């Protein structure tokens, strides 16, 4: 039984502009939501504060929990997690409590007064504001340096230009170090560094690295945008999911790029767009089967894995879909766009150089020989007429 025929031929290249519009609309909607809400809803890991996970033996609601704990926890944000019948809640507050053990006992005592005995405190975590800020900066730096090393690997793997990739790595690493020493905001620092990395990939003629990086940025922006739309908490687990889905998406992109490189050396008659479309169709069966397998495994984690990995699995679900989508509709069409722009710049100068070379290659005519040939030809014509 075959899920996808080996000779399947879908014109993915023709759909690339519609895919660009769809991706742009989703990313724009996510960015608008981010600005409207003042950024992501950061978890305690990044924002600092105290996180408390509670489990009740009877149904309750956030307002009741907030009232029961108002003597211990001020300005608390209460959120239900897991299935409705689990009766589990997360309580997050900006207040820093030094003694977590005593806080857990005090919370259990207060909950027993309002709900009776049997209420559980599953975990209590505390992160200071300075530690949270440091974690945010290190997380952004980790993503950026991961992207840089990916660009170096792609440059060596597909374009055999390791020196260009290492040059970009050294320049950007030194630039980040110097700008970070000046105290620039990490978000603007990493955002600007990514833009400069794209520009360097263009001028160093690294189209495969450029396509892979843009597809990764596409996947991360869509995932973060969806988290902003559904107002989910962005924690260290979600950040780990972003790094994981970056690796997954890159693996899928490399499979398609490898087939593109193989086909490029086989048939010189087909156009570049047709060759890329053929490579996508040839790897489509592997892409779909791998993505479906990973998707259903993560779906089981999302549904039955519990509240601890709920946000991680949610981010991975989004990443598996966007990673497979971007390998077909983002990474590969960027190669076509690069080739089209390169051809627009090259034809006129190339045509002029070709004309000059042809004119220089032709031997100069001897006027005497041409004159003799002409008179001889005229004489033969006259003889034929007289005959």
N, C-alpha and C positions, 0 to 999 in steps of 0.2 A: 504493500500500500504506500502510495506517494502522496504526501500532502501538497507538494508543489512540483509540477512537471519540470524536468531538466531543461526542456526547450521553451520555457515560458519567456515571453517578451512583452514587458510592460514599459511604456514610454515614461519613465520617471523624470527624465530630463525636461520633457515638455511641461511637467507640472511644477518645476522648480520655482517659478515666479509666484504661483499661488501659495506654495509652501512658505516662501519668504514673507508674503503678506500675513499668513496665519501666524507664523512665529513672531513677527513684529508686533501684531495686535496683542498676542498673549503677553509678550515682554512689556509692552507699553502699559497694558492694564495693570500688570504687577508693579511696575515702577510708580504709576500714579497712586496706587493703593499704599505703597511704601511711604511716599511723600505725604499723603493725606493723613496717615496714622503716625507720622513722625518716626518711621523706621519699624524694624521688626520688634515683636514682643520677645525680648531677650529673656532667657532663663536665668536662674540664679548663678549658673556658672559664669555667665558673661556680665550680668548686671550687678551681682552682689546681693546679699541678703540671706534669708533663711527659707528653706523649702521643707515642708512637712507633708508626708503622705499618710492618710488615715483610711481605716477600713471599719465600717459600721456593720452591726448585725441586724439593722433595721433600716428601712428607707428614710432618707432625710433630704435636705436641700441646702444650697450654699448659704442662704440667709440664716438658717438655724445654726449652722456650724460657726458662722461669723459671730453670731450673738453668744454662743457658748464659750468662745475663746477670746472675747473682747477684753477680758482682764489680763490676758497673757500676750496676745498678738494684736498689734494695732495696724490699721490700713491693710488688712489682709485681702488677697485676691484668692477666691475659692473656685476650683474648677473640678467638675466630675470627669473621671477617666475610666477607661475600660467599658464593659457592658453595663447596662442599666441595673441588672441584678447583682452586680459585684459590690455596689455601694462603696466605691473607693473614690477618694477626693484628694486633690492636691491643694495645699494651702501655701501661698507664697507671700512673703512680707519683706519689706526693706529693712526691718529691724534686725540688728545683729545680736545674737545670743551667744555668749562665751561658753556657758556650761550646757552642752547639748544633752548630756545624760539626765540632768535634773529637769531640763525643759521637757523632755519626753515624759517623765513621770508626772510633771505638773499638768501636761496636756491630757494625759489619761485620767487624772483625777477630776479635771474640769468636765471632760466628756462624760464621765460616769455620773456626775451630778445631773446633767441634762438628759442623757440617753440611757442611763443605767449601766451596770457592769458589762464587760465583754467587748468594749470598743478598743481597737488596736491602733498603735502608732507604728507603721511599717518602717519608716525611715525619717531621719531628721538630718538635713545637710545645711551647712553654713559656709558662705564664701564672702570674704571682705570685698569692698568696692575696688580697692587697689588691685587685688588679685584678679577680679573680674575684668578690669580694664586691660591688664597685662595679658590675660587669656584672649581677649578680642584681638589685640594687636598680633599676638603670635599666631592666631588662627588665620588672619589675613595674609601674613607673611608665608605661612605654610602653603596656602593655596597658590600664591604667586610663584614661589620657588618650585612647586610641583609643576606648574605650567612651563617654567623655564627649562627644567630638565626634560620635560616631554618634548619641547621644541628642539632641544639638542639631539635627543634620540631619533626623532623623525628626520631631522636633517641628515644624520648619519645613515639611517636605515633605508631611506628612499631616495635621497638626493646625493648621497656620498660626499657630503660637504661638512664633515665634522669640524673643520677649522672655522667655518662661518658660524656654526652653532656655538662652539666654545667661545668665539669672540663676542657673540651676543650675550652669552652667559656671564662672562667676565665684566663686560661693560655695564650690564643691568645690575649685577650683584654689587659692583662698586658704587653705582649711582644710588641704589637703595640704601646702602650703608651710610653714604654721605648725607642724603636727604633725611634719613631717620635721625641722624645725629643733630640735625637742625630743629627737630621737634615737630615736624609736619604731621598733620592728622593722618592716621594710618589708612583710612578709607580713601582719601584723596591721593595719598602717596601710591597705594597699590593700584588704584584706578588709572592714574596717569602712567604708571610703569607698564601696565598692560597695553595701553594705547601705543606707547613707544615701542614695545615689543612687537606689536603688529606692524608698525611702520618699518622696523628693522627687518622683519621677515620679508616685507615687500621689496625693500631696496637691496637686500642680500640675495634676492631671488630664491626664496625658500617657500614655494607655493604649498607643498604638502604640510609643512609645519604651520603655515598660516591657516590652512583649512582645518587642521586638527585642533588648533587653539581656539579658533572662532566657534567651532562646534561644541567644545567644552564650555566656553563662556555662555553659549546659547543654552546648554543644558542646566547650568547652575542658575542662570537668571530666571529661567522658567520655574525651576524648583523653588527658589527663594520667593518668586512672585506668587506662586500658589500658596506657600506658607503665609504670606502676607494677606492674601485674599480670604483664607479660612481662619486667619488670626490664631495660628498655632504657635506654640512656644518654640523658640530657636535655642537649642541647648547644645552641649558638647556632643551628644549622641547624633543630633542632626548634622553637625559639622563633620563628624566621622562618616556619616552617610554621603555627604557631598564629595568627600575625597574618594570614597568607595565607588560611587557612580561615575566619577571622572575616569577611574581606571577601567571600569566596565565599558563606558562609551568609547574610550580610546582603543580598547581591544577590538571592538566592532569596526571602528574606522580603519584600523590597520589591516583587517581582513579585506575590506573593500579596496583600500589603496594598493595592497599587494597584488590583487587581481588586475587592477588598472595598470600597474607597472608591467605585469606579464603580457597583457593584451597589447600594450603599446609597442612591444618589440615583435609581435607576430604579424599583424596585418597593417601595412602602411596605406592601404587604399581607403579604409573607412575614415570618416571624420573623427575628430577628437570627442565630440559629443556622443556620437554613436558608439565609440569604443568604451566610454565611461558608462553609458546606459547598458551595454552588454555586460560589463563587469558587475554592475549592481544586480542584474538579473541572474547572473551565474552564482552569486553569493547569497541570493535572496533566501533560498531554502535554509541555509545554515543560520542566517540572521533571524529568521522567523522562529525556527525550532529552538535555538538557544535562548532567544528572548522570552518565548512562551514558557520554557522550562524554569528559567530564573523568576519570571513573573509569578507563576503559580506557587513556587516555594515561598517567595516573599509575601504573597497574599495569605498563605497559611500562617506565617509569622505575624502578620498584621491582625488577623482575625482571632488567633488562638495563642499568641505569644505573651499576652499580658500587657500591662500598662508600661512596664519598664522599657520595652523596645518598641512601643507603639509608634512614637514619632520617628524613630530610626527606620522602621519598616515602611512607614508612609512616605518618607523622603525617597527611599529606594524604589518604591512602586512608581513614583513619578519619574525617577531617573532612568529606570529600565525602558520605559516608553519613550522618553525624550532622547535617550542615547541611541536606540535603534532608529528613531526618526531622523536624528541629526546626521547619522552616518550616510543615509540615503539622500536627504534633501538639503543638507547644509554643507558637510565636508566635501562631498563630491562635486556639487555645482560650483563651489568656490574655485576649484581647479579649472572649470570651464570659463568662469569669469576672468580668471587670471590669464588664460590663453587668449581669450578674445581681446582683452586690453593690450596684451603684448603684440598681437597681430595688427592692431590699429596703429601702433607706433612704428612697426617695422616695414610695412610694404613700400612706402614712398622712397625712403633712403635705399632700400634693398634694390628696387627697380632701377634707380639711377646708377647705383654701383654696377648692376648687371649690364646696363647699356654701355657704360664706359668700358667694362672689361671686354664685351663683345667687339666694340669698335677697335680696341687696342689689339685684340687677338687677330683680327682680319689683316692679311698682308696688304701693303699698299700696291695699287695697280701701276704698272709701268705704262706711261702714255704712249711710248713708241710701239710697244707690242699690241696695245689695244687698237692703235691706228692701223697697223699692218693687218690685223685680223679683220678690221672693218672693210679695208679696201679689197682684201681677198674675198670677203663675202660678197661685196658688190660685183666683183668680176665674175664670180660663179653664177650670180643671178643673171648677169648679162649674157653669159654663154647659154644658159638654159633658155632664155628668151629667143636668142638667135636660132637655136636648134629647133 
